[in-house]
Amino acid sequence: YQQIGALLPAMGYSKEQLQELEETINKTPADLVVVATPINLGKILNLNKPYVRVKYELQEIGRPTLQDIIVKFFRGV
C-alpha cells in the first residue's frame, strides 16, 4: 500500500494480524499513534508509545457515492 504514504492500515483483527500490527507499530519510530479504526486498537494492543483515538463520519457530496463504488466493484468480480 505504497500509495497511502506513512499510514499503516489495520487489515484485520485475527490474533495473528493483531500481533503483526502491534510489532510493526512498536518498531516504527513515531512520537504518537493515531488510532482511527472501528475498534479501539489501543485497548487491545500493547503499544510502547502513546496513542490518541479519533473518530470520523462520512458525508457524501455528489457522485459517485460509496455505495456506487462498492456496487461497481462487486459487479466486476
Rosetta constraint file for C-alpha pairs under 8 A:
AtomPair CA 1 CA 5 HARMONIC 7.79 0.50
AtomPair CA 10 CA 21 HARMONIC 7.07 0.50
AtomPair CA 10 CA 37 HARMONIC 7.57 0.50
AtomPair CA 11 CA 17 HARMONIC 7.41 0.50
AtomPair CA 12 CA 17 HARMONIC 6.05 0.50
AtomPair CA 12 CA 18 HARMONIC 7.40 0.50
AtomPair CA 13 CA 17 HARMONIC 5.85 0.50
AtomPair CA 13 CA 18 HARMONIC 5.67 0.50
AtomPair CA 14 CA 18 HARMONIC 6.10 0.50
AtomPair CA 15 CA 19 HARMONIC 6.22 0.50
AtomPair CA 16 CA 20 HARMONIC 6.22 0.50
AtomPair CA 17 CA 21 HARMONIC 6.08 0.50
AtomPair CA 18 CA 22 HARMONIC 6.05 0.50
AtomPair CA 18 CA 45 HARMONIC 7.31 0.50
AtomPair CA 19 CA 23 HARMONIC 6.22 0.50
AtomPair CA 19 CA 45 HARMONIC 7.92 0.50
AtomPair CA 20 CA 24 HARMONIC 6.11 0.50
AtomPair CA 21 CA 25 HARMONIC 6.11 0.50
AtomPair CA 22 CA 26 HARMONIC 6.07 0.50
AtomPair CA 22 CA 45 HARMONIC 5.98 0.50
AtomPair CA 22 CA 46 HARMONIC 6.80 0.50
AtomPair CA 22 CA 47 HARMONIC 6.62 0.50
AtomPair CA 23 CA 27 HARMONIC 6.15 0.50
AtomPair CA 24 CA 28 HARMONIC 6.24 0.50
AtomPair CA 25 CA 33 HARMONIC 7.93 0.50
AtomPair CA 25 CA 47 HARMONIC 7.28 0.50
AtomPair CA 26 CA 47 HARMONIC 6.10 0.50
AtomPair CA 26 CA 48 HARMONIC 5.75 0.50
AtomPair CA 26 CA 49 HARMONIC 7.31 0.50
AtomPair CA 30 CA 49 HARMONIC 7.79 0.50
AtomPair CA 31 CA 49 HARMONIC 6.88 0.50
AtomPair CA 31 CA 50 HARMONIC 7.36 0.50
AtomPair CA 32 CA 49 HARMONIC 6.26 0.50
AtomPair CA 32 CA 50 HARMONIC 5.31 0.50
AtomPair CA 32 CA 51 HARMONIC 5.41 0.50
AtomPair CA 32 CA 52 HARMONIC 7.46 0.50
AtomPair CA 33 CA 49 HARMONIC 7.17 0.50
AtomPair CA 33 CA 50 HARMONIC 6.36 0.50
AtomPair CA 33 CA 51 HARMONIC 4.43 0.50
AtomPair CA 33 CA 52 HARMONIC 6.37 0.50
AtomPair CA 34 CA 51 HARMONIC 5.73 0.50
AtomPair CA 34 CA 52 HARMONIC 5.16 0.50
AtomPair CA 34 CA 53 HARMONIC 5.91 0.50
AtomPair CA 34 CA 54 HARMONIC 6.95 0.50
AtomPair CA 35 CA 40 HARMONIC 6.98 0.50
AtomPair CA 35 CA 41 HARMONIC 6.67 0.50
AtomPair CA 35 CA 42 HARMONIC 7.06 0.50
AtomPair CA 35 CA 51 HARMONIC 6.80 0.50
AtomPair CA 35 CA 52 HARMONIC 6.05 0.50
AtomPair CA 35 CA 53 HARMONIC 4.63 0.50
AtomPair CA 35 CA 54 HARMONIC 6.16 0.50
AtomPair CA 36 CA 40 HARMONIC 7.96 0.50
AtomPair CA 36 CA 53 HARMONIC 6.03 0.50
AtomPair CA 36 CA 54 HARMONIC 5.18 0.50
AtomPair CA 36 CA 55 HARMONIC 6.12 0.50
AtomPair CA 36 CA 56 HARMONIC 7.90 0.50
AtomPair CA 37 CA 41 HARMONIC 7.20 0.50
AtomPair CA 37 CA 55 HARMONIC 7.93 0.50
AtomPair CA 40 CA 44 HARMONIC 7.20 0.50
AtomPair CA 40 CA 53 HARMONIC 7.06 0.50
AtomPair CA 41 CA 45 HARMONIC 5.83 0.50
AtomPair CA 42 CA 46 HARMONIC 7.35 0.50
AtomPair CA 42 CA 47 HARMONIC 7.00 0.50
AtomPair CA 42 CA 51 HARMONIC 6.72 0.50
AtomPair CA 42 CA 53 HARMONIC 7.80 0.50
AtomPair CA 60 CA 65 HARMONIC 6.25 0.50
AtomPair CA 60 CA 66 HARMONIC 7.68 0.50
AtomPair CA 61 CA 65 HARMONIC 7.69 0.50
AtomPair CA 63 CA 68 HARMONIC 7.91 0.50
AtomPair CA 64 CA 68 HARMONIC 5.65 0.50
AtomPair CA 64 CA 69 HARMONIC 6.56 0.50
AtomPair CA 65 CA 69 HARMONIC 6.44 0.50
AtomPair CA 66 CA 70 HARMONIC 6.23 0.50
AtomPair CA 67 CA 71 HARMONIC 6.04 0.50
AtomPair CA 68 CA 72 HARMONIC 6.11 0.50
AtomPair CA 69 CA 73 HARMONIC 6.10 0.50
AtomPair CA 70 CA 74 HARMONIC 6.27 0.50
AtomPair CA 71 CA 75 HARMONIC 6.15 0.50
AtomPair CA 72 CA 76 HARMONIC 6.47 0.50
AtomPair CA 73 CA 77 HARMONIC 6.76 0.50
